[in-house]
Amino acid sequence: MDEDTRATRAAVSANETQQRSPEAIRADIEQTRAEVGDTVEALAAKTDVKARAQERVEEVKETVRKKARDATPAPVQRGGQQFVDTARANPAPFVAAGLVVLAVILWRRSSR
């Protein structure tokens, strides 16, 4: 943009400002404030490294879950789901089995 164009725009802008009502100017100011606020929020989001890293972790987790679902045969998925449903319906045997495994691990460690 050359010097004459800038001067012309500045003159037109000054002339328009003189002809506008205070309400119109206030509305423009409010609109500009909102736009600046949105820009600041966008910049803050871009500089929030921790939040961006967490978002990326969640994206990777979902990708891995999807690949695991796609790679697992349907009968295995049904069997796994059946196991989970059984454990949720009646957790006592699974808790007991976990305690037995823990006791064996502790007993083997203490006997060394």
C-alpha positions, 0 to 999 in steps of 0.5 A: 500500500503506497503513501497516497492510499494510506492518506486517503484511507485515513482521511475517509476513516476520519470523516466516517468517524465524525459522521457516526453516532456515539452508539455506532462507535460504542457498538464497534468498540464492543465488537472489537473487544469481543474479537480481541477476547476471542483472539486472546483465548485462542492464543492462550489455548495454543500456548497451554502445552499441558492441555494440548499434550493431554488432548494428544494423549487422549487422541492416541489412546482412542486410536489404539483402542480402535485398532485393538477392537479392529484387530481382535476377532469377534469371538474373542471380543464376546468372550472378553465381554462375557468375562467382564459381565460375569465379574461385575455381576458377581465380583466375590470369586474374582476378589478371592482369586486375587487375594490368593494370588497376592498371598502366594506372591508374598509367601514366595517373597518371604521364603527367599 
